């Protein structure tokens, strides 16, 4: 959801859904990343009704934003579907439940929980998928020595290109905390859409280099990969 204009699109879908609510409809707001979190809950039997529920959801939406955590879509859907299915059986007031899922269908989102779940037939799902208007995104990741041991000073960097990306040519380079380039040259990397490549990137002699920058895609939110720079320690010898 951090790519280009995905979050504004998601908010627009949410607003359209709110406007379609009938006078007797109830609504809840649930967000999810690694875990699902209920921001605005459904009405509960025996509890006083919430006044102006649609506007409450609108106000809560204004305070939200996409997180940096991974996504477990399967767990979130199972949690909400189970709650709605139980509500239908217990209360006649919720006669036609519906889940409105607003998502970017992120690659790598976990859906394992859906495989072992018998979806309730009375709980339909309406999916609103948001799409990035800028269609290239890649990221760089420094591989640790435990993954790929080397005997020289080169660092192994994995460059990953999104499946829907239109760009294939990128550059990676070291950078220091003050924004200065820690090396004179950028290393070109060709990565087809949906694939990854591992390249050797010479670590500069300057000890201030603490990040690897990727250049060449439209979305820059994930173009910096931070690392802990090496330190020289002086040990006494007795």
Phi and psi in degrees as GROMACS dihedral restraints (atoms count N, CA, C in turn):
[ dihedral_restraints ]
;  ai    aj    ak    al  type     phi  dphi    fc
    3     4     5     6     1   -87.7    20    10
    4     5     6     7     1    -6.3    20    10
    6     7     8     9     1   -74.8    20    10
    7     8     9    10     1   131.9    20    10
    9    10    11    12     1    33.0    20    10
   10    11    12    13     1  -113.2    20    10
   12    13    14    15     1  -106.0    20    10
   13    14    15    16     1    27.1    20    10
   15    16    17    18     1   -65.3    20    10
   16    17    18    19     1   -44.2    20    10
   18    19    20    21     1   -64.7    20    10
   19    20    21    22     1   -45.8    20    10
   21    22    23    24     1   -57.8    20    10
   22    23    24    25     1   -36.6    20    10
   24    25    26    27     1   -63.3    20    10
   25    26    27    28     1   -41.6    20    10
   27    28    29    30     1   -62.8    20    10
   28    29    30    31     1   -42.3    20    10
   30    31    32    33     1   -64.4    20    10
   31    32    33    34     1   -36.7    20    10
   33    34    35    36     1   -65.7    20    10
   34    35    36    37     1   -40.7    20    10
   36    37    38    39     1   -63.1    20    10
   37    38    39    40     1   -41.0    20    10
   39    40    41    42     1   -63.1    20    10
   40    41    42    43     1   -41.7    20    10
   42    43    44    45     1   -64.2    20    10
   43    44    45    46     1   -41.9    20    10
   45    46    47    48     1   -63.3    20    10
   46    47    48    49     1   -37.8    20    10
   48    49    50    51     1   -65.4    20    10
   49    50    51    52     1   -41.0    20    10
   51    52    53    54     1   -63.0    20    10
   52    53    54    55     1   -41.4    20    10
   54    55    56    57     1   -66.1    20    10
   55    56    57    58     1   -24.5    20    10
   57    58    59    60     1   -82.8    20    10
   58    59    60    61     1    -5.3    20    10
   60    61    62    63     1   -66.0    20    10
   61    62    63    64     1   140.1    20    10
   63    64    65    66     1   -85.0    20    10
   64    65    66    67     1   168.5    20    10
   66    67    68    69     1   -63.6    20    10
   67    68    69    70     1   -23.3    20    10
   69    70    71    72     1  -105.5    20    10
   70    71    72    73     1     6.1    20    10
   72    73    74    75     1   -79.9    20    10
   73    74    75    76     1   146.2    20    10
   75    76    77    78     1  -105.9    20    10
   76    77    78    79     1   156.5    20    10
   78    79    80    81     1  -145.4    20    10
   79    80    81    82     1   146.5    20    10
   81    82    83    84     1  -131.2    20    10
   82    83    84    85     1   158.4    20    10
   84    85    86    87     1  -124.0    20    10
   85    86    87    88     1   118.9    20    10
   87    88    89    90     1  -125.5    20    10
   88    89    90    91     1   127.2    20    10
   90    91    92    93     1  -105.5    20    10
   91    92    93    94     1   161.2    20    10
   93    94    95    96     1  -153.5    20    10
   94    95    96    97     1   143.9    20    10
   96    97    98    99     1  -137.3    20    10
   97    98    99   100     1  -104.6    20    10
   99   100   101   102     1   -69.2    20    10
  100   101   102   103     1   -29.9    20    10
  102   103   104   105     1  -135.3    20    10
  103   104   105   106     1   153.2    20    10
  105   106   107   108     1   -85.1    20    10
  106   107   108   109     1   141.1    20    10
  108   109   110   111     1  -134.0    20    10
  109   110   111   112     1   125.3    20    10
  111   112   113   114     1   -82.5    20    10
  112   113   114   115     1   115.8    20    10
  114   115   116   117     1   -89.1    20    10
  115   116   117   118     1   -46.5    20    10
  117   118   119   120     1  -127.7    20    10
  118   119   120   121     1   123.8    20    10
  120   121   122   123     1   -94.1    20    10
  121   122   123   124     1   166.2    20    10
  123   124   125   126     1   -70.8    20    10
  124   125   126   127     1   161.4    20    10
  126   127   128   129     1   -66.2    20    10
  127   128   129   130     1   143.8    20    10
  129   130   131   132     1  -112.7    20    10
  130   131   132   133     1   139.9    20    10
  132   133   134   135     1   -57.7    20    10
  133   134   135   136     1   135.2    20    10
  135   136   137   138     1    87.6    20    10
  136   137   138   139     1    -9.0    20    10
  138   139   140   141     1  -103.4    20    10
  139   140   141   142     1   148.3    20    10
  141   142   143   144     1   -64.0    20    10
  142   143   144   145     1   141.4    20    10
  144   145   146   147     1   -67.5    20    10
  145   146   147   148     1   150.1    20    10
  147   148   149   150     1   -82.8    20    10
  148   149   150   151     1   128.8    20    10
  150   151   152   153     1   -76.9    20    10
  151   152   153   154     1   139.3    20    10
  153   154   155   156     1    50.7    20    10
  154   155   156   157     1    56.6    20    10
  156   157   158   159     1   -57.1    20    10
  157   158   159   160     1   -43.9    20    10
  159   160   161   162     1   -57.1    20    10
  160   161   162   163     1   -42.6    20    10
  162   163   164   165     1   -69.9    20    10
  163   164   165   166     1   -29.7    20    10
  165   166   167   168     1   -63.3    20    10
  166   167   168   169     1   -42.9    20    10
  168   169   170   171     1   -63.3    20    10
  169   170   171   172     1   -41.4    20    10
  171   172   173   174     1   -59.5    20    10
  172   173   174   175     1   -45.2    20    10
  174   175   176   177     1   -63.8    20    10
  175   176   177   178     1   -39.2    20    10
  177   178   179   180     1   -67.6    20    10
  178   179   180   181     1   -36.8    20    10
  180   181   182   183     1   -61.1    20    10
  181   182   183   184     1   -35.2    20    10
  183   184   185   186     1   -64.5    20    10
  184   185   186   187     1   -25.9    20    10
  186   187   188   189     1   -92.0    20    10
  187   188   189   190     1    -1.9    20    10
  189   190   191   192     1   -96.5    20    10
  190   191   192   193     1   164.8    20    10
  192   193   194   195     1  -164.3    20    10
  193   194   195   196     1   160.9    20    10
  195   196   197   198     1   -67.7    20    10
  196   197   198   199     1   143.0    20    10
  198   199   200   201     1   -96.2    20    10
  199   200   201   202     1   177.3    20    10
  201   202   203   204     1   -97.2    20    10
  202   203   204   205     1     1.6    20    10
  204   205   206   207     1   -78.6    20    10
  205   206   207   208     1   166.2    20    10
  207   208   209   210     1   -72.1    20    10
  208   209   210   211     1   172.7    20    10
  210   211   212   213     1  -119.8    20    10
  211   212   213   214     1   129.1    20    10
  213   214   215   216     1  -117.1    20    10
  214   215   216   217     1    82.0    20    10
  216   217   218   219     1   -66.3    20    10
  217   218   219   220     1   -40.2    20    10
  219   220   221   222     1   -60.2    20    10
  220   221   222   223     1   -46.8    20    10
  222   223   224   225     1   -63.1    20    10
  223   224   225   226     1   -40.5    20    10
  225   226   227   228     1   -64.7    20    10
  226   227   228   229     1   -44.6    20    10
  228   229   230   231     1   -64.5    20    10
  229   230   231   232     1   -42.5    20    10
  231   232   233   234     1   -62.2    20    10
  232   233   234   235     1   -42.0    20    10
  234   235   236   237     1   -61.9    20    10
  235   236   237   238     1   -47.8    20    10
  237   238   239   240     1   -70.9    20    10
  238   239   240   241     1   -41.0    20    10
  240   241   242   243     1   -62.9    20    10
  241   242   243   244     1   -40.4    20    10
  243   244   245   246     1   -63.2    20    10
  244   245   246   247     1   -41.6    20    10
  246   247   248   249     1   -65.6    20    10
  247   248   249   250     1   -43.3    20    10
  249   250   251   252     1   -66.9    20    10
  250   251   252   253     1   -39.2    20    10
  252   253   254   255     1   -62.7    20    10
  253   254   255   256     1   -41.8    20    10
  255   256   257   258     1   -67.2    20    10
  256   257   258   259     1   -37.5    20    10
  258   259   260   261     1   -65.5    20    10
  259   260   261   262     1   -36.7    20    10
  261   262   263   264     1   -63.4    20    10
  262   263   264   265     1   -39.4    20    10
  264   265   266   267     1   -73.8    20    10
  265   266   267   268     1   -29.0    20    10
  267   268   269   270     1   -94.3    20    10
  268   269   270   271     1   -27.9    20    10
  270   271   272   273     1  -135.0    20    10
  271   272   273   274     1   128.3    20    10
  273   274   275   276     1   -72.4    20    10
  274   275   276   277     1   -15.2    20    10
  276   277   278   279     1   -68.7    20    10
  277   278   279   280     1   -23.0    20    10
  279   280   281   282     1  -105.3    20    10
  280   281   282   283     1    84.5    20    10
  282   283   284   285     1   -89.8    20    10
  283   284   285   286     1   -31.5    20    10
  285   286   287   288     1  -130.5    20    10
  286   287   288   289     1    81.2    20    10
  288   289   290   291     1   -72.5    20    10
  289   290   291   292     1   156.5    20    10
  291   292   293   294     1  -157.5    20    10
  292   293   294   295     1   137.7    20    10
  294   295   296   297     1  -102.6    20    10
  295   296   297   298     1   126.8    20    10
  297   298   299   300     1  -106.2    20    10
  298   299   300   301     1   109.1    20    10
  300   301   302   303     1   -99.5    20    10
  301   302   303   304     1   119.0    20    10
  303   304   305   306     1  -109.3    20    10
  304   305   306   307     1   115.6    20    10
  306   307   308   309     1  -151.0    20    10
  307   308   309   310     1   157.3    20    10
  309   310   311   312     1   -97.0    20    10
  310   311   312   313     1     5.9    20    10
  312   313   314   315     1    49.9    20    10
  313   314   315   316     1    50.6    20    10
  315   316   317   318     1   -57.4    20    10
  316   317   318   319     1   133.1    20    10
  318   319   320   321     1   -65.5    20    10
  319   320   321   322     1   131.3    20    10
  321   322   323   324     1    96.0    20    10
  322   323   324   325     1    -6.4    20    10
  324   325   326   327     1   -63.6    20    10
  325   326   327   328     1   135.0    20    10
  327   328   329   330     1   -78.4    20    10
  328   329   330   331     1   133.7    20    10
  330   331   332   333     1  -132.7    20    10
  331   332   333   334     1    13.9    20    10
  333   334   335   336     1   -58.4    20    10
  334   335   336   337     1   -35.0    20    10
  336   337   338   339     1   -62.8    20    10
  337   338   339   340     1   -25.1    20    10
  339   340   341   342     1   -71.6    20    10
  340   341   342   343     1   -26.6    20    10
  342   343   344   345     1   -67.7    20    10
  343   344   345   346     1   -32.2    20    10
  345   346   347   348     1  -102.1    20    10
  346   347   348   349     1    11.6    20    10
  348   349   350   351     1  -111.7    20    10
  349   350   351   352     1   130.2    20    10
  351   352   353   354     1   -86.4    20    10
  352   353   354   355     1   103.7    20    10
  354   355   356   357     1   -67.2    20    10
  355   356   357   358     1   130.8    20    10
  357   358   359   360     1   -67.3    20    10
  358   359   360   361     1   128.2    20    10
  360   361   362   363     1   -65.8    20    10
  361   362   363   364     1   -22.5    20    10
  363   364   365   366     1   -90.1    20    10
  364   365   366   367     1     8.4    20    10
  366   367   368   369     1  -120.9    20    10
  367   368   369   370     1    89.5    20    10
  369   370   371   372     1   -76.4    20    10
  370   371   372   373     1   159.5    20    10
  372   373   374   375     1  -123.6    20    10
  373   374   375   376     1   128.4    20    10
  375   376   377   378     1  -106.4    20    10
  376   377   378   379     1   122.8    20    10
  378   379   380   381     1  -105.7    20    10
  379   380   381   382     1   125.8    20    10
  381   382   383   384     1  -112.1    20    10
  382   383   384   385     1   104.5    20    10
  384   385   386   387     1   -93.6    20    10
  385   386   387   388     1   127.7    20    10
  387   388   389   390     1   -94.5    20    10
  388   389   390   391     1   145.5    20    10
  390   391   392   393     1  -126.1    20    10
  391   392   393   394     1   139.1    20    10
  393   394   395   396     1   -70.8    20    10
  394   395   396   397     1   133.3    20    10
  396   397   398   399     1   -72.2    20    10
  397   398   399   400     1   -29.9    20    10
  399   400   401   402     1   -98.2    20    10
  400   401   402   403     1   122.6    20    10
  402   403   404   405     1  -109.0    20    10
  403   404   405   406     1    42.1    20    10
  405   406   407   408     1  -141.2    20    10
  406   407   408   409     1   130.8    20    10
  408   409   410   411     1  -152.4    20    10
  409   410   411   412     1   131.4    20    10
  411   412   413   414     1  -142.1    20    10
  412   413   414   415     1   164.9    20    10
  414   415   416   417     1  -146.0    20    10
  415   416   417   418     1   158.6    20    10
  417   418   419   420     1  -120.3    20    10
  418   419   420   421     1   142.1    20    10
  420   421   422   423     1  -136.2    20    10
  421   422   423   424     1   127.4    20    10
  423   424   425   426     1   -79.6    20    10
  424   425   426   427     1   124.2    20    10
  426   427   428   429     1   -82.3    20    10
  427   428   429   430     1   132.8    20    10
  429   430   431   432     1   -76.1    20    10
  430   431   432   433     1   163.7    20    10
  432   433   434   435     1   -63.2    20    10
  433   434   435   436     1   -26.6    20    10
  435   436   437   438     1   -71.8    20    10
  436   437   438   439     1   -23.6    20    10
  438   439   440   441     1   -86.4    20    10
  439   440   441   442     1   -42.1    20    10
  441   442   443   444     1  -140.6    20    10
  442   443   444   445     1    95.9    20    10
  444   445   446   447     1   -74.7    20    10
  445   446   447   448     1   139.5    20    10
  447   448   449   450     1  -132.7    20    10
  448   449   450   451     1   157.2    20    10
  450   451   452   453     1  -104.1    20    10
  451   452   453   454     1    -1.9    20    10
  453   454   455   456     1  -114.7    20    10
  454   455   456   457     1  -170.1    20    10
  456   457   458   459     1   -91.2    20    10
  457   458   459   460     1     2.6    20    10
  459   460   461   462     1   -75.1    20    10
  460   461   462   463     1   142.0    20    10
  462   463   464   465     1  -101.3    20    10
  463   464   465   466     1   142.0    20    10
  465   466   467   468     1   -91.8    20    10
  466   467   468   469     1   125.9    20    10
  468   469   470   471     1  -122.4    20    10
  469   470   471   472     1   127.4    20    10
  471   472   473   474     1   -96.5    20    10
  472   473   474   475     1   125.8    20    10
  474   475   476   477     1  -107.1    20    10
  475   476   477   478     1   123.4    20    10
  477   478   479   480     1  -113.9    20    10
  478   479   480   481     1   127.7    20    10
  480   481   482   483     1  -108.3    20    10
  481   482   483   484     1   134.9    20    10
  483   484   485   486     1   -64.5    20    10
  484   485   486   487     1   152.5    20    10
  486   487   488   489     1   -64.8    20    10
  487   488   489   490     1   -29.6    20    10
  489   490   491   492     1   -98.5    20    10
  490   491   492   493     1    13.1    20    10
  492   493   494   495     1   -74.0    20    10
  493   494   495   496     1   142.4    20    10
  495   496   497   498     1   -99.0    20    10
  496   497   498   499     1    -9.8    20    10
  498   499   500   501     1   -98.4    20    10
  499   500   501   502     1   147.9    20    10
  501   502   503   504     1  -130.4    20    10
  502   503   504   505     1   -13.7    20    10
  504   505   506   507     1  -107.3    20    10
  505   506   507   508     1   122.5    20    10
  507   508   509   510     1  -133.0    20    10
  508   509   510   511     1   170.9    20    10
  510   511   512   513     1  -135.3    20    10
  511   512   513   514     1   143.2    20    10
  513   514   515   516     1  -125.8    20    10
  514   515   516   517     1   147.1    20    10
  516   517   518   519     1  -158.0    20    10
  517   518   519   520     1   158.4    20    10
  519   520   521   522     1   -82.9    20    10
  520   521   522   523     1   148.7    20    10
  522   523   524   525     1  -143.6    20    10
  523   524   525   526     1   151.3    20    10
  525   526   527   528     1   -98.9    20    10
  526   527   528   529     1   171.5    20    10
  528   529   530   531     1   -64.1    20    10
  529   530   531   532     1   -29.0    20    10
  531   532   533   534     1   -85.7    20    10
  532   533   534   535     1     7.8    20    10
  534   535   536   537     1    89.7    20    10
  535   536   537   538     1    -5.0    20    10
  537   538   539   540     1   -75.2    20    10
  538   539   540   541     1   146.5    20    10
  540   541   542   543     1   -72.8    20    10
  541   542   543   544     1   131.0    20    10
  543   544   545   546     1   -89.2    20    10
  544   545   546   547     1    -1.4    20    10
  546   547   548   549     1  -147.3    20    10
  547   548   549   550     1   152.4    20    10
  549   550   551   552     1   -75.3    20    10
  550   551   552   553     1   -28.0    20    10
  552   553   554   555     1  -119.9    20    10
  553   554   555   556     1   149.9    20    10
  555   556   557   558     1  -100.0    20    10
  556   557   558   559     1   144.2    20    10
  558   559   560   561     1   -92.9    20    10
  559   560   561   562     1   120.7    20    10
  561   562   563   564     1   -74.5    20    10
  562   563   564   565     1   142.7    20    10
  564   565   566   567     1  -138.1    20    10
  565   566   567   568     1   127.8    20    10
  567   568   569   570     1  -103.3    20    10
  568   569   570   571     1   118.5    20    10
  570   571   572   573     1  -132.4    20    10
  571   572   573   574     1   111.6    20    10
  573   574   575   576     1   -62.8    20    10
  574   575   576   577     1   157.5    20    10
  576   577   578   579     1   -57.8    20    10
  577   578   579   580     1   136.0    20    10
  579   580   581   582     1    78.8    20    10
  580   581   582   583     1     7.2    20    10
  582   583   584   585     1  -123.8    20    10
  583   584   585   586     1   176.5    20    10
  585   586   587   588     1  -138.3    20    10
  586   587   588   589     1   156.6    20    10
  588   589   590   591     1  -136.7    20    10
  589   590   591   592     1   144.3    20    10
  591   592   593   594     1  -108.3    20    10
  592   593   594   595     1   126.6    20    10
  594   595   596   597     1  -126.7    20    10
  595   596   597   598     1   160.1    20    10
  597   598   599   600     1   -95.4    20    10
  598   599   600   601     1   122.8    20    10
  600   601   602   603     1  -116.8    20    10
  601   602   603   604     1   116.3    20    10
  603   604   605   606     1   -61.4    20    10
  604   605   606   607     1   123.2    20    10
  606   607   608   609     1   -76.2    20    10
  607   608   609   610     1   128.2    20    10
  609   610   611   612     1   -68.7    20    10
  610   611   612   613     1   157.4    20    10
  612   613   614   615     1   -70.4    20    10
  613   614   615   616     1   -22.0    20    10
  615   616   617   618     1   -68.1    20    10
  616   617   618   619     1   130.3    20    10
  618   619   620   621     1   -80.4    20    10
  619   620   621   622     1    -3.1    20    10
  621   622   623   624     1   -85.2    20    10
  622   623   624   625     1   -10.8    20    10
  624   625   626   627     1   -66.5    20    10
  625   626   627   628     1   115.9    20    10
  627   628   629   630     1  -130.0    20    10
  628   629   630   631     1    13.7    20    10
  630   631   632   633     1  -156.0    20    10
  631   632   633   634     1   151.9    20    10
  633   634   635   636     1  -112.0    20    10
  634   635   636   637     1   128.0    20    10
  636   637   638   639     1  -106.4    20    10
  637   638   639   640     1   135.3    20    10
  639   640   641   642     1  -104.7    20    10
  640   641   642   643     1   137.5    20    10
  642   643   644   645     1  -127.4    20    10
  643   644   645   646     1   140.7    20    10
  645   646   647   648     1   128.0    20    10
  646   647   648   649     1    -5.2    20    10
  648   649   650   651     1  -111.8    20    10
  649   650   651   652     1   174.8    20    10
  651   652   653   654     1   -82.2    20    10
  652   653   654   655     1   -35.7    20    10
  654   655   656   657     1   -97.3    20    10
  655   656   657   658     1   118.1    20    10
  657   658   659   660     1  -100.6    20    10
  658   659   660   661     1     0.3    20    10
  660   661   662   663     1   -63.4    20    10
  661   662   663   664     1   -26.4    20    10
  663   664   665   666     1  -118.5    20    10
  664   665   666   667     1    29.0    20    10
  666   667   668   669     1   -90.1    20    10
  667   668   669   670     1    -2.4    20    10
  669   670   671   672     1  -114.4    20    10
  670   671   672   673     1   127.7    20    10
  672   673   674   675     1  -114.1    20    10
  673   674   675   676     1   116.1    20    10
  675   676   677   678     1   -89.4    20    10
  676   677   678   679     1   140.9    20    10
  678   679   680   681     1  -134.0    20    10
  679   680   681   682     1   162.9    20    10
  681   682   683   684     1   -89.1    20    10
  682   683   684   685     1   117.6    20    10
  684   685   686   687     1   -67.5    20    10
  685   686   687   688     1   150.5    20    10
  687   688   689   690     1   -68.0    20    10
  688   689   690   691     1   151.4    20    10
  690   691   692   693     1  -121.2    20    10
  691   692   693   694     1   144.1    20    10
  693   694   695   696     1   -95.8    20    10
  694   695   696   697     1   121.2    20    10
  696   697   698   699     1  -111.3    20    10
  697   698   699   700     1   138.9    20    10
  699   700   701   702     1  -100.4    20    10
  700   701   702   703     1   118.2    20    10
  702   703   704   705     1  -107.5    20    10
  703   704   705   706     1   131.4    20    10
  705   706   707   708     1   -70.0    20    10
  706   707   708   709     1   140.1    20    10
  708   709   710   711     1  -113.6    20    10
  709   710   711   712     1   121.4    20    10
